[in-house]
Amino acid sequence: MERAVNAENETPRTLTAALKEWAVAIRALREGRQVILLRKGGIREAGGEFVVESRDVLLFPTYDHQAEQAGTLQPCYGAWREEEEKLRAKGDAIRIDAWARITDILHVEPAFYPKLFTFGSQHIYGDAFLKFRAGNDPTKPLYCLFLRAYNLPAPVTVPMEPDYYGCKSWITLEQELSLAGATPALTRHTYEERVRVTKRILTTD
């Protein structure tokens, strides 16, 4: 089952809503290496299930589990964890360099989980990550989010606040960040084609 959440084309001027995601996955979105994120929900999510709270979001990098998850990347992206760690903001702060529009949400049916392993050229994830994400807590639905990412003209460093910590997907920044000058990682045509192909793979036998 799928649904579009991008009925409007207007670009926001500022944002405070942020989606927390593994820093290397954000890099993949920023560089146009992938247009998807796979989600089931965080420990501190209401009901433990992932729910999209905003379609336009700042991409808020997380690092806590990157060391143990490094082996879940495809080998050609193995160096990304250390590279992103070096770019990490110093002290009690976080570096934000992109925002994204969640254009579509696809509920991946369990019967199609094997298809996740068939389009490796379209994402950075290794098989171990895909197996974990699909198999972890089978009572919860697996969602494939499609995000069109936009790179900010320069990274913005914001101080970490107590509410930003924890295993949750969504946070609201205490300050608005300007999106002026942000540029898309992919052209509209390329992005829409990538979405179309991925949806077809994950919904057809």
LOMI-822787 format. One record per residue (C-alpha): x, y, z. Coordinates in steps of 0.02 Angstrom, whole numbers, plus 50000, padded with zeros to 5 digits. Layout:
<segus>
XYZ;...
</segus>
This chain:
<segus>
500005000050000;500695017049955;500205035049972;500885051749918;501125065150050;501765078549934;500185086549867;500975103849863;502535109749772;502875125149877;504585124849959;504645130550140;505765145150185;506265138550355;506085122450453;506155116550632;505495098750604;506915086350592;507065067850552;508465058750642;509425046750531;511095037950521;512375050650458;512975039550316;511195037350253;510975056150252;512575057450150;511855044950026;510295055650009;511305071649991;512395064249855;510945056349762;511575038749795;509865033649860;508115040849878;507445029150012;507465026150199;506785010350280;505895012750445;504955002550575;504995014050725;506075019350871;506015013551051;505285030151105;504045031450961;502205031951014;501685013751011;503415009350946;502825011750767;503505024050641;502315038150591;502725052350471;502475068450569;503045080650436;503375079050250;504695092950246;506115089250365;507865093950410;509015078950404;509745076950579;511265065250581;511515052050714;513135043050756;512805032350911;512645015750819;513755018950670;515255009150734;514314992850753;513304995850595;514794999650484;514834981750422;513044983250362;513544994750220;513994988650048;515894986550041;516145001349924;515425012850059;516425005350202;517465021050230;515975032550248;515745030050434;517465036750477;517325050650348;515675056550422;516375055150598;517765067250550;516475079850490;515475078450650;515235094750745;516375096750894;515705097251070;513865096651115;513245101750943;512625094250781;512985098650600;511505099650480;511835101350295;510235095850207;508355095050211;507175083450119;505385081750062;504575064950096;503595063149936;502925045549955;502735031750084;502655013550037;502105000050159;503184985450107;502204969350124;503154954750202;502944944650042;504024957549954;505424958350084;506554947549973;506454961149841;507424972649957;508994962949908;508764965249721;509174983649691;510824986449779;511374999149648;510035010949715;510605011849897;512105009750013;511424996150128;512214978950141;511234962850160;511494962450349;510624979050370;509184974050257;508944957650351;508934966550517;507744980250461;506524968050381;506624954850518;506664965750673;504994964850764;503924956550630;502344963350713;502754980950652;502524986750472;504044991050367;503945007750278;504975013450131;505075032350131;505525041549972;506465057650003;507035071049883;508525078949969;509135096849955;510885102450007;511025118350108;512255131150037;513315128950194;513195117250344;512335124250498;512915119550672;511595119650809;511805116050995;511145099451057;509665100751175;509045087551297;507505084151190;508585079551041;509295063851122;508545046451125;507905033051008;506565043050921;506365048050741;505665065650757;506245081150847;505845099650837;507315111450838;507255126250954;507815137650812;507195139250634;508455135150499;508385144450334;508255134150175;508725148650060;509935143349924;509695124649950;509955114349792;509185097449749;510295082149752;509405075449597;508395083449458;506535081049470;506525069249320;507915058349390;507135057949563;505415053249499;506135039549389;507095032149536;505505032249640;504515024049501;505785010149476;505955006549662;504075005949689;503894993849545;505214982349618;504414982349791;502624979749734;502664967549587;503054949049577;
</segus>
